Amino acid sequence: ADLSKIVQGMNHFQWLLTRFSTPEELFGALSLKDLENGVYKRNTSNKLPEAHLAFLDEIFKSNSAILNSLLTLINERIFYNNGHPVHVPLMSVVGSSNEYPEEGEGLEALFDRFLLRFEVNYIGDDRNFISMLKGQGQHQLLPSMTMDELVNLQFFTDMVSIPDNVYEKLAEIRYELKDEGIRPSDRRFKQSLSVLRAKALINQRQHVLIDDIVFLENSLWETPDQKDLTSQIVRLLAQDTVLRVLESAENEAKEILKNLQQAPSTEASLESAKKLKTLLGELAQLTAKNPNREQQIKEVIDRIRAIQNEVVGGVLDPIN
């Protein structure tokens, strides 16, 4: 719902499914006037066939009465009304469920339609839990964009290039997954390219990097018991360890500065400076082990030194 508020002019449809849900709830009631004339036509106003974004809660409670229409609509962006195919404006469907579909329920095809799958656990960290409690009811200023801007972003996403080494890495991952008995469909691999392009665009790049493939750990498994092994294989083959260390170090440095700004003190400044010194030492070792990445590592070191100088506040010399 928040996403639909961000995008001006977006039609949003949301529904809680049960085993007793009817096609009318999702696709609209039959037009009685047309029915009198022998026309089996639904009034789709404010229903799923007219939505740009849909959120279907308890998606796997859907029954056979709506399953086939739902599959066609999600996969082909087509809804059959009175036997005639109607192209729908649907951009994305988000589904949620408290459980995974069981074998034999006939929901495997529907589950396969969802390209990205995330398992959301309860909040584990106490500080994050308290932040969640305190944030309840507070006004949050949401970003804003128009439907035209969103369509333009989709156009630019399609323009992102994928180099041959990324395709080769995907083939390698496919082979390793197959060797472990994990067989994501060819369609899933093909559709995952749009995810890679979108990730590159979000990071303001015009080409996909091998490291972007790591995100597909959320896509390339078939059953829940394959999640961990899929993640291990994808990360082992696609993760740029140097880049990951650099991102982690810079994020940690920013967090150190943020915490100090929220609770400044001499003791906190000294502790922060000590942590930053340790970070810089680790990056120096990283440079020694990866001389071909020296310039890239140096850029991060320089940014962390700038944070270090801010922590010291100009009173003390930077700690080396």
C-alpha positions in Angstrom: 0.0 0.0 0.0 2.9 2.4 0.8 4.3 1.9 -2.7 1.0 2.8 -4.3 1.0 6.0 -2.2 4.5 6.8 -3.5 3.5 6.5 -7.2 0.9 9.1 -8.2 -1.8 7.8 -10.4 -1.2 4.1 -9.6 -4.2 1.8 -9.4 -3.8 -0.4 -6.3 -5.7 -3.6 -5.5 -5.5 -5.5 -2.3 -7.3 -8.5 -1.1 -7.2 -11.2 1.6 -7.8 -14.6 0.0 -9.5 -17.6 1.7 -10.3 -21.1 0.5 -13.8 -19.7 -0.1 -12.8 -16.7 -2.1 -14.7 -16.3 -5.4 -13.6 -15.0 -8.8 -16.0 -12.1 -8.3 -13.9 -10.8 -5.4 -10.7 -10.5 -7.5 -12.0 -10.1 -11.1 -15.3 -8.3 -10.6 -19.0 -9.4 -10.6 -20.8 -10.4 -13.7 -22.7 -7.6 -15.4 -26.4 -8.5 -15.0 -27.4 -6.3 -17.9 -25.0 -8.1 -20.2 -25.9 -11.5 -18.8 -29.5 -10.9 -19.8 -28.3 -10.6 -23.4 -26.3 -13.8 -23.1 -23.0 -12.1 -22.6 -20.7 -13.5 -19.8 -18.8 -10.3 -19.0 -17.4 -9.1 -15.7 -17.4 -5.5 -14.4 -13.6 -5.2 -13.6 -13.8 -1.6 -12.2 -11.5 -1.3 -9.1 -10.6 -4.9 -9.4 -7.4 -6.8 -10.1 -7.6 -6.6 -14.0 -7.4 -2.8 -13.8 -4.6 -2.6 -11.2 -1.0 -1.5 -11.7 0.0 -3.0 -8.4 -1.7 -5.8 -6.5 -1.1 -7.2 -3.0 -2.7 -10.6 -2.4 -2.6 -11.6 1.3 -2.6 -15.4 2.0 -2.0 -16.0 -1.7 -1.8 -19.8 -1.3 -5.3 -19.9 0.0 -6.5 -19.4 -3.6 -8.7 -22.2 -4.9 -9.1 -23.8 -8.3 -12.0 -21.5 -9.2 -9.6 -18.5 -9.4 -6.2 -20.2 -9.9 -6.2 -20.5 -13.7 -7.3 -16.9 -14.3 -4.7 -15.7 -11.7 -1.9 -17.6 -13.4 -2.7 -16.2 -16.8 -3.0 -12.7 -15.5 0.3 -12.8 -13.6 2.3 -14.5 -16.2 0.9 -13.2 -19.5 -0.7 -9.9 -18.3 -3.9 -11.1 -19.9 -7.4 -11.5 -18.5 -10.1 -13.3 -20.4 -13.5 -11.5 -20.2 -16.4 -13.1 -22.1 -13.8 -15.2 -23.8 -11.9 -12.3 -25.2 -8.3 -11.6 -24.1 -7.9 -8.2 -22.5 -4.4 -6.8 -21.8 -4.1 -5.6 -18.2 -1.9 -2.8 -16.9 -0.5 -4.9 -14.1 3.2 -4.1 -13.3 3.7 -6.2 -10.2 2.0 -8.6 -7.8 3.1 -8.9 -4.2 1.9 -12.0 -2.4 2.2 -12.9 1.3 1.6 -16.1 3.2 2.1 -17.6 6.6 3.1 -20.9 5.1 4.6 -22.3 2.0 2.4 -24.3 -0.4 2.4 -28.1 0.3 3.1 -30.7 -2.3 0.0 -32.0 -4.0 -2.1 -28.8 -3.5 -1.7 -27.8 -7.1 -0.1 -24.5 -6.2 3.4 -25.2 -7.6 2.7 -23.2 -10.8 1.4 -20.2 -8.8 4.5 -20.3 -6.5 6.8 -20.4 -9.6 5.2 -17.2 -10.9 6.8 -15.2 -8.0 10.2 -14.3 -9.2 11.5 -13.0 -5.9 10.8 -14.8 -2.6 11.7 -13.4 0.8 11.1 -15.0 4.2 10.5 -12.3 6.9 11.2 -13.3 10.4 10.2 -11.6 13.7 12.5 -8.7 14.7 15.5 -10.3 16.5 17.5 -7.3 17.6 16.1 -5.5 20.7 17.1 -2.1 19.5 15.4 -2.5 16.2 12.3 -3.9 18.1 12.2 -0.8 20.3 12.7 1.5 17.2 9.7 -0.2 15.7 7.6 0.3 18.8 8.6 4.0 19.0 8.0 4.6 15.3 4.4 3.4 15.4 2.0 6.2 14.5 4.8 8.7 13.6 4.4 10.6 10.4 6.8 9.6 7.7 7.5 11.7 4.7 7.3 9.3 1.7 9.1 10.0 -1.6 7.0 10.7 -4.6 7.0 9.9 -8.3 4.5 9.7 -11.2 3.4 6.8 -13.3 5.2 8.3 -16.3 8.4 8.4 -14.3 8.0 4.8 -13.3 7.4 3.8 -16.9 10.5 5.7 -17.9 12.5 3.8 -15.3 11.3 0.5 -16.7 12.4 1.7 -20.2 15.9 2.6 -18.9 16.0 -0.7 -17.1 15.5 -2.5 -20.4 18.4 -0.5 -21.8 20.9 -1.9 -19.2 23.4 -4.2 -20.9 24.4 -7.6 -19.7 28.0 -8.6 -20.6 28.9 -12.1 -21.7 30.8 -12.9 -18.4 27.5 -12.5 -16.5 25.7 -14.9 -18.9 28.5 -17.4 -18.5 28.4 -17.1 -14.7 24.6 -17.8 -14.8 25.3 -20.9 -16.8 27.9 -22.0 -14.3 25.4 -21.4 -11.4 22.8 -23.4 -13.3 25.1 -26.3 -13.7 26.1 -26.3 -10.0 22.5 -26.1 -8.9 21.5 -28.9 -11.2 24.4 -31.0 -9.8 22.7 -30.6 -6.4 19.3 -31.5 -7.7 18.0 -27.9 -7.8 16.4 -27.2 -11.1 14.9 -23.7 -11.5 13.1 -23.4 -14.8 14.6 -21.8 -17.9 11.8 -19.3 -17.7 12.9 -18.3 -14.2 16.5 -17.8 -15.4 15.2 -15.7 -18.3 13.0 -13.5 -16.1 15.8 -13.1 -13.6 17.6 -10.9 -16.1 15.1 -8.1 -15.5 16.0 -8.3 -11.8 19.7 -8.0 -12.6 19.1 -5.0 -14.9 17.0 -3.3 -12.2 19.6 -3.8 -9.6 22.2 -2.2 -11.9 20.0 0.7 -12.6 19.3 1.3 -8.9 23.1 1.5 -8.4 23.3 4.0 -11.3 25.0 1.7 -13.7 24.3 1.0 -17.3 25.7 -2.6 -17.2 25.2 -5.6 -14.9 28.1 -6.9 -12.8 28.7 -10.4 -11.7 28.2 -9.4 -8.1 24.6 -8.4 -8.9 23.9 -12.1 -9.4 24.1 -12.6 -5.6 20.6 -11.1 -5.3 19.3 -14.1 -7.2 19.8 -16.2 -4.1 16.2 -15.0 -3.5 15.0 -16.4 -6.8 16.7 -19.5 -7.9 15.5 -22.0 -5.4 12.4 -24.2 -6.0 11.4 -25.5 -2.5 12.1 -23.9 1.0 14.6 -26.7 1.9 16.8 -25.6 -1.0 17.2 -22.0 0.1 20.4 -22.2 2.1 22.2 -24.4 -0.4 21.1 -22.2 -3.3 22.4 -19.1 -1.4 25.7 -20.8 -0.7 26.2 -21.8 -4.4 25.2 -18.4 -5.8 27.4 -16.5 -3.3 30.4 -18.8 -3.8 30.3 -18.3 -7.6 29.1 -14.7 -7.9 30.1 -12.7 -4.9 32.9 -10.2 -5.3 34.5 -10.6 -1.9 36.6 -7.4 -2.2 33.6 -5.3 -3.0 31.7 -6.8 -0.2 34.4 -6.0 2.3 34.6 -2.4 1.0 30.9 -1.9 1.3 30.8 -3.4 4.8 33.7 -1.3 6.0 32.2 2.0 4.6 28.8 1.2 6.0 30.3 0.5 9.4 32.3 3.8 9.3 29.1 5.7 8.6 27.3 3.9 11.4 30.1 4.8 13.8 29.8 8.5 12.9 26.0 8.4 13.1 26.1 6.8 16.6 28.7 9.4 17.8 26.6 12.3 16.5 23.5 10.9 18.3 25.4 10.6 21.6 28.6 12.7 21.5 31.2 12.5 24.3 35.0 12.4 24.7 34.9 8.7 25.6 32.6 7.9 22.6 35.0 9.9 20.3 38.0 7.9 21.5 36.1 4.6 21.1 34.9 5.6 17.6 38.5 6.7 16.6 39.7 3.3 17.8 37.2 1.4 15.7 38.0 3.5 12.6 41.7 2.8 13.1 40.9 -0.9 13.1 38.9 -0.6 9.9 41.6 1.2 8.1 44.1 -1.4 9.2 41.9 -4.1 7.8 41.7 -2.3 4.5 45.5 -1.9 4.4 45.7 -5.7 4.6 43.1 -6.0 1.9 45.2 -3.8 -0.4 48.3 -5.9 0.2 46.3 -9.1 -0.7 44.7 -7.5 -3.8 47.2 -5.1 -5.4 45.2 -5.0 -8.6 42.3 -3.4 -6.7 44.5 -0.8 -5.0 42.8 2.3 -6.5 39.3 1.0 -5.7 40.3 0.2 -2.1 42.1 3.6 -1.7 38.9 5.5 -2.6 37.1 3.8 0.2 40.1 4.4 2.6 40.0 8.1 1.7 36.3 8.3 2.5 36.8 6.6 5.8 39.7 8.9 6.7 37.4 11.8 6.0 35.0 10.3 8.6 37.9 9.8 10.9 38.9 13.4 10.6 35.3 14.4 11.4 35.3 12.2 14.5 38.5 13.6 15.7 37.0 17.0 15.0 40.2 18.7 14.1 41.4 18.8 17.7 43.6 15.7 17.4 45.7 14.6 14.5 44.0 11.8 12.5 44.8 8.4 13.9 46.7 6.3 11.4 
